[in-house]
Amino acid sequence: MDIPQDLDDYIKESIDYTLGLPVSERTLETKLLASEDARKRLQDQYFVLYSRLKVKDELIERSKSEACMSNQAVKRFVEANQKLALECENLLSQCSKLERECSLYDHDREALMEFGNEADERAKEAEIRVVEVENDLKILSEQLDFYKHQCDVRMVNERKATEELISLRQRVAELERLRSLESQDNKVACNKCSSFKTVDGNSHLQMSDDSDLMNVDSSAFSTNLEAHLLDSLIVSITDKDEAAANAHAFLEANSGVESCQGLLKIWDCLSPATQNVIALASEIRALQTDKEHLTTNLVRAEEEVKALFEENTILDEENKRLLRQCNRERHHQGSGDKHTSSASTKGKKRRSSPKTCSIIERKIDFEQDLPRHPLSPIQYNSPNSRVYNN
């Protein structure tokens, strides 16, 4: 194998240089040229690398400036994001408030509609009850008039019966007195007849006694006639069996009274006239009892009429109040539907009527302490305006 001459020379010079032998100038020049070429190449590479390094440094500086700008932009973005998050939270809270208010408005509207329907029903019921109360009042007034008329009739009948009883008692007393006088007169007449037979010289006295006897007989006859007519009158207006039964029942019911007990003991010996008088007394007692009952019923009826009148007045006032309140609520509801937007921008509070009934207080929750502020305009919340301000 043939080695090239240059390579062979290079190997020889290398061996000589290693052994410390002198090297030829040509070789040194060749090495010097080679080293200069290498230095030039290295210098060129250095310049190229230096230029590249400058470019890289410029890129690094530019990257640093861009990173700083990006950091500032990121900071501004984070701040803007935080502000947006806060505003988003505020918007969410306002949205929840608005949703709650909308639900409250819906609930209030439903409750007001229910209250209006209930008020209408209560008004109808009140009207029906007023009609019923008026009918009851009319019936009670008619009954009151009937009871008054009946009480007046009973009082008149009682007064007449009392007068008749007094007159009957007087006549019975007169009859008893006349009977006693008649018995005494009979005894006197017998004594006068015996004295007339024994004494002949006293003719004038005998004539006077005869005239007195005739007067007594005429008065006794008129009294007997009056008693007979009175008995016939009492018998004509009363039933015999019923009068006897009523009289006996009256005496038994009042057996605690001494006179009634005595009459009850001699019941079989009583005359029909006496039984009729006792029957009239029992009817008078019954009329007095009926009078007391009628008076009590009359007082109760008057109290019921007063109570019904007061209740009717209260129901009438309640009906008028409910109608006014229903009309007011409907008017408020209609105006609220028409002016919702204007009312929401003025930040008004929700207020309830001071005359809200117990049903509405249970159904509607009027939050009077909850203000409704208007929302801020959208342009102040936009990112463009915020960046522009920064």
Secondary structure, DSSP 8 states (H G I E B T S, - for coil): ----HHHHHHHHHHHHHHHT----HHHHHHHHHHHHHHHHHHHHHHHHHHHHHHHHHHHHHHHHHHHHHHHHHHHHHHHHHHHHHHHHHHHHHHHHHHHHHHHHHHHHHHHHHHHHHHHHHHHHHHHHHHHHHHHHHHHHHHHHHHHHHHHHHHHHHHHHHHHHHHHHHHHHHHHHHHHHHHHHHHHHHHHHHHHHHH-SS-HHHHHHHHHHHHHHHHHHHHHHHHHHHHHHHHHHHS-HHHHHHHHHHHHHHTTTSHHHHHHHHTGGG--HHHHHHHHHHHHHHHHHHHHHHHHHHHHHHHHHHHHHHHHHHHHHHHHHHHHHHHHHHHHHHHHHHHSHHHHHHTT------TT--HHHHHH----TT--------GGGGSHHHHHHH-
